[in-house]
Amino acid sequence: MALVVLTALGIGLIQGGSVTGQAQPLESDTLFFVGGLQSGIQRVAASEPRRLTEQAASAATESIPLEAGMCDIAGLHASPNGRWIAVDVDCEAGSHTLLLEVATGQMRPAEPELWRESFFLNWAPDGEAFLLRVDPIGDDLILLVNARNGRFEQMDVPPFTYDVAFSPDGKQVLYAISRGLGFGSEVWIMDRNGRNREQIINDPVHIIAYPRWSPTGDNIAYIRMPDSNVPFTVGELVLADGNGRNERVIAPADAGHGYPPVWSPDGRQVAFVVRENEGENAADVAALYLESNIYLADAATGDVRAVTRFEGALTEAPVWSPDGAWLAFSTDAGGVADVWVVEVASGEIQQVTQNADARCPVWVAGRER
């Protein structure tokens, strides 16, 4: 089935793991996002955020087409070194992961073999490898895949592991486990080689979603959500020390839609999505009814403030600019999803695209930085 899906996408599997050429960073900061009738990936130079609206409306915007057929792009994940973007693709037959080389615009499967399904988890700190969860319906495997040549190794994590992340120095691994509905979840830390395992969270009534170290390694952020059969619920943003101790519940946060807490490049702030219509029962079961905004939490003080204030809109997917001065996000406040940016310090906000059905922005640092 995976081969059929990849063929429908117009992408051939690279056998033997060889990749031609050497991926290089972009010359300047670039904003990528999904948009257009064919769900292609758009890109626009973004070193000057205040000119993004002007550039997105001109020939400065380039499109990387994807003949998706029965598939839809569900997410983009830029590598720390600016050379790759992992692309989540949802198809009728399952979910798969593609790899976009930003310098050439070439796309290929991220899956090193013909798995039934795959989910992208995280990049390694150097951006040259990524964590992939494969066959999540059958035997869950967590793979560390080399982005250049497709070679992979299986991570030494136990069964029922659903999320894995590296520490900023790459020496430790954070992983989360759940044995099913009603069993809650656990979070563990271990050395990269599987030694010195330590359980840092054992929560029988919550699911710990997207535990992520800060860029400095001083803190961990995650979304804690009720362990229930409600698909879209309200959870909490929680911050803890880098070893998992001294947890602090910071604020209510949307849960179930797949919005992780997003650390600023300096590790001082966390951007997250807050559901504004908490009492709307329809939004518990259908994402169509979700109303949300982007908020910021100060890691040191726990202070929280809204950075967007749209009413009756789905506002999601915050991503930091490489210098930490701006956030890009998407919102359907105008009736159609578009990409916007906001300057964090001043609150100045700009609409980048116009009626473009644009979403899933990622901000890739260029070589000049």
N, C-alpha and C positions, 0 to 999 in steps of 0.2 A: 504493500500500500504506500509506503514512503516513496518508492521509486515513481509511482504514478503521480503522487503529489508534486514531486520535484520536476517531473516532466511537464505537468500542467503549469508550473511556474516558469517554464522555459529555461531551467537551470539543470546542467548535468552534474552528476556526482563525480568528484575528482578521485579516481581510484589511486591507491598507493600513497595518497597524502601529499603529492607534489604540487607546489604552487609556483607559477612562473613569476619572475620579477621580484623586486624587493620593495615592500611597502614603505612609504616615506610620509612624514607628517605634512600637513598642509602648510602653505607659506604664511597664511594669516588665520586668525580665529574665524570659524565658520559655524553658522547655525543650520542644522539639518532638521527637517520635519517631514511628516507624511501629509500629502495633500493632493488634490486634484481628483478628477472623475475616475482615473485608473489607479488610484492609491499609490502613486509613485512617490519616491523620496526626493524632496526638493532641498536645495542648498543655496545659501546666500552668504556673502562675506559679512562678518559681524564684528570686526575689530572696532568699528565705531557704532555702538548700539543706537545712538540717536539718529543715525541715517538708515536704520534697518527698514523703516516703512518705505522710504524712497527707493532703496535698493530692491526690496521685495517686489515692488511694482514695475521694475525695469528689467532689462535684459541681464541684469546682474544675477538674477535667479536662474539656477540650472536645475534640470530635472533628471533623475535617474529612474528610468521606467522599470516597472515590474509587472510582467504579464501574469497577474495573479489568478485569473480564472475564478475558481471557487474559493479562493483564499483572500484574506484580508490582513494587512499589516497591523499588528496589535501593539508594537512597542519598539523603541530604538534604545540601544545601550552603547555609548561611546567608550572606547578603551582609554585608559589613563595616558597612554603615550600618543593619542590622537591619530593612530594609524588605521583603526578598524571601528566598525559599528556592527554590533550584533543586532539582528532583525528578527523579532518575534512574528511568526506568521500563523494565523488561525485558519484552518481549512475544515471542510465538512468532515474529512476523514481523521482529523487530529491536528495537533499543534506541532510546528517545526521551527527550526532556527536556521537563519541564513547569516552569512558573514559578508559585509560590504567593506572593500578596500577603499578608503576614502580618497587616496591619491589617484586611483585609476577609474573608480566607479564600477569596478567589476564585482559581481555578486556570485557567491557559491554557497553550497550547503555547509553549515557549521558542524553538522553531524558527521563523524568520521566513518560511520557504517549505516546501513539501512535500518534504523530503529523505527518502531511503530510511532513513537512520539518523542519530542524533546522539549525541554524548557530551559532557557538561558537563566543562570543564577547570578553569576558575578564574574568580574574580571580579576585576574591576578594583578598585584600592584604594579608590575612592570608593563602591563598591557600586552604581553606577548603570549598569554595563555588565558583561557577562560574556563569557568566551571559550568558544566552542562548536566542537567538531570534528564535521563533517558528512560523510555518505557515506564512512565509513572503509573500506568494501569496494571502492568505485569510486575516484573522484578525491577524495583527501583535501583538504578545505578547512578552514582555521581562520578562524572569523568572530568579530568583536567586535560583540556585539549590545547595543543600548540596551534596558535593562529596561523603560523606560516606554513607548516607542513602537514597539519592534521593528525600528527601522532598524538596518542593519548595514554593516560594511565588512570586506573580506577582509584578513587580516593578511599582511604581506609576509614570509612564511617559505617556505623551499624545500620541494619535494616530500619525502615520507616523514617529515614532522614529526608526532610523535605527542603531544607535550605542550608547553604554553606557559604561562608565568607572568609577571606584572608584578613589577617591583621595588616596594618600599613607596611610593616617591614617584611611581610611574607613568611615570617617564622612560625606563626600560630594560625590555627583554623578555628572558627566559630561554627558550630553546626546545631541545627534544631531538629527535634524528633517528635512525632506524634503517632501513636498506635491506632488512631481512629477516633471517630466521633465519641465524645464522652470520656476520653482518656486524658484530656489536657495535653500538655507538651513539656518538653525538657530542652534546655540549652546547655551545651557543653563547650569547653575550650580544650584543645589539644595542640601539641607540637605538630609541625608540618609533617613529620615522619610517623605520626600516630601515637607517639608516646606522651606520658604525663597528662592523661585525660582528667579533667575536673568538671564536675557538674556545677553550673552557676545558677541555673533556674530549674525548679521543679514545681510546676503549676498545674494541679489536677483539674482546674475549672476554666482555664484560659488557653488560647492559642497564642504563641509568641510569633509574630509575623515580622519578617525583614530585620532581624538583629544585625546592626551595622556598627563597626568601629568608626570613630571619628578619624579624620586624616592624621591626627597626632597620636592616636591610640590611647588617649587619656579617658575617653568616654565611649559608651555604647548606647545607641538609640534603637528602640523597637516599638512596634505597635502591638499592644496587648488587647485581644478581642475575646468575647465570650465564646466558649466551646459549645456551640449550638448549631442547629440546622438552619438558622436564619442566614441566608447567603450574604446580605449586605446589612451590616449592623454598625453600631457606634462603638468604637474602642477607645483606647487611651494612648497618647504618646508618653513613653517612659524613657527616662535617661538614667544611666548607671555609670559607675566608675568603669575603667577599662577592664577590670577583672570581674565585672558583673555585680559588685557589691554596691551598697548605698543607693538602691534604686529610688527614683523620684517620679511620681506620676505628675506630668506637666500639664496636660490639657486633654479634653476630648478630641478624638481624631476619627476620621472615616476609616472603616475597616471592611474588608471583604472585596474591595474593588481592585486591590493590587497596587496601592500607592505607598511606597516605602518612605520612611523619613530620609531626607536628603541633606547631608552635611555640607556646610559651606567649605570652600577650599582651606580656610584657616582653622576649621574645627570649632569655631566659636558659636555658630548658629545652626539651627536645624529648620529646614522648610518642610511643611507637611500640609496635608489636605484635611480640612474640617468640614464635616457635614452640617449644614445650616438648618435643615428641616428634620431634626431628630425625631419629632413626634409624628412624622408622616409615615404611616404603616406601609403605604404602597412602595415607598423607597426601600423598605426592608427586603423586598422580593424582586424589584425591577429597577435596574440602573437608570431607566428612562426618567424616573421621578426624582433622582438625586439632585439636590441643590448644595453647592459647596463653594469654598473659597480657600485661598492659600494663606497660611499663617506662618509666622516665624517664632521660634523659641530660642532664648539666650541660654547657652549651655551652662554658664556660670551661675546666673541668677534665677533661671527658670521663668523669667518674664516672657510673656507671650503677646504678640500683636498681629493684627491682620494686615496683610500687604495688598490684598484685593478685597473689594466690597461690592461685588456684583450681586444683584438680587434675582432670584429665580433662575439661576444659571448653573450649569455644570462647569466648574473651573477646576483644572486638574493638571497633573504631570509637571510640577515645578522642576526646573533644572538651573543650576548656577552658571553664570559666565565664568571663564577661567580665572578672572581676577577677583571674583566674589562680589563685584559691585552691582550686578544685575541678576534678576531671575527671569527666565523665559517660562511660559506656561501656555496652555490652551484653554479657551472658554467659548461657550456657545451663547454668550450674552447677547449677541446680535442676531440670534436665531440660527446661525450656522457656525460651526466650530472654526475658530481662527487662532493663530498664534499671536501672543502679546508679550511685551517685556515691561518690567518695572525696575526702576533704580531703587535699590534697597534703602539707601540713606535718605533720599528726598521723597520717595513715594511717587516720583514722576512715572507715569504709565503711558505706554504707546501701543497701538494696534499695529502689528507687523503685516498681516495678510488681510485681505478683504474678501469675504464670502468664498473662501477657498477650501472649506471642509478640511482645515489644516489642524494637525494634532501631533502629539508625541515629539516635542522638540528635544534636541540634544545640542549642546554647545561644545564644539571641539576646538581645543587650543591649537594654534598654528606654530610653525617653526620659529617665528619672530619673537615669541614670548619667552 
